[in-house]
Amino acid sequence: MNQDDVWLTSAQVRARQGAISEMTLWRWTRDPRISFPPPDDIRNGRKYWRLSTILEWEVARTSSAEAA
């Protein structure tokens, strides 16, 4: 983890992915075809992702789409 990395809430992650619903995010984290990363941390029942984790997934997803 980069020390300058930013933590994103579930709402921020959902907004970044095109205003998807909480249910869609839940499904994505369980669908092996999508391979959306699980939260990096869960505190008090709230999910948090590192921005770098989301960026890595976006790059991998874009790369696999271009290869197809």
C-alpha positions, 0 to 999 in steps of 0.5 A, spaced: 500 500 500 502 506 498 502 511 504 498 516 500 493 511 498 486 514 499 480 510 502 474 509 499 467 508 502 462 503 499 458 509 496 464 512 493 466 506 490 459 505 487 459 512 484 466 511 481 463 505 477 457 509 475 452 509 480 451 502 481 447 499 487 449 496 493 446 490 491 450 490 484 456 491 488 455 485 493 454 481 486 460 483 483 464 481 489 461 474 489 462 473 481 468 470 479 467 473 472 467 480 474 473 479 479 471 485 483 476 486 489 473 485 496 473 490 501 480 492 504 478 493 510 471 493 514 470 497 520 464 497 524 460 494 519 462 499 513 466 497 507 472 500 505 477 499 499 483 503 497 483 507 491 489 503 488 485 496 489 480 499 485 485 502 480 488 495 479 481 492 478 479 497 473 486 497 469 485 489 469 478 489 467 480 494 461 486 490 459 481 484 458 476 487 455 481 490 449 484 483 449 477 480 447 
